[in-house]
Amino acid sequence: MLFFIDLRVSTDRQGKSGLGLEEQRAAELDRIASKGQLAAEYVET
């Protein structure tokens, strides 16, 4: 199964630090690891 993830932060500060995005990415990749593979991701800051 292919998965698409949408990563989003709500403030400029979060976007610049990358920390919020990295945590979201790690959680999503962990969630889909046994179910399929990542096809694409969309990042919005």
C-alpha positions as CSV (number, residue, x, y, z in Angstrom):
1,M,0.0,0.0,0.0
2,L,1.2,3.5,-0.8
3,F,0.8,6.4,1.6
4,F,0.9,10.1,1.2
5,I,1.6,12.3,4.2
6,D,0.9,15.9,4.9
7,L,3.2,17.7,7.3
8,R,2.2,21.1,8.6
9,V,3.3,23.6,11.1
10,S,1.3,26.7,12.1
11,T,4.0,29.3,12.9
12,D,7.0,30.6,11.1
13,R,9.2,29.8,14.1
14,Q,8.2,26.1,14.0
15,G,8.8,26.0,10.2
16,K,12.3,27.6,10.5
17,S,13.4,25.2,13.3
18,G,12.2,22.1,11.5
19,L,11.6,20.4,14.8
20,G,7.9,20.2,14.5
21,L,8.2,18.8,11.0
22,E,10.8,16.2,11.9
23,E,8.7,14.9,14.8
24,Q,5.6,14.7,12.6
25,R,7.6,12.9,9.8
26,A,9.1,10.4,12.3
27,A,5.6,9.6,13.7
28,E,4.1,9.2,10.3
29,L,6.9,7.0,9.0
30,D,6.7,4.9,12.2
31,R,2.9,4.5,11.7
32,I,3.1,3.3,8.1
33,A,6.3,1.2,8.4
34,S,4.5,-2.2,8.7
35,K,1.6,-1.3,6.4
36,G,3.3,-0.1,3.2
37,Q,5.6,2.6,1.9
38,L,5.7,6.3,1.6
39,A,4.8,7.5,-1.9
40,A,5.1,11.3,-1.3
41,E,4.9,13.9,1.3
42,Y,3.6,17.4,1.3
43,V,5.1,20.0,3.6
44,E,3.3,23.3,4.5
45,T,4.8,25.9,6.7
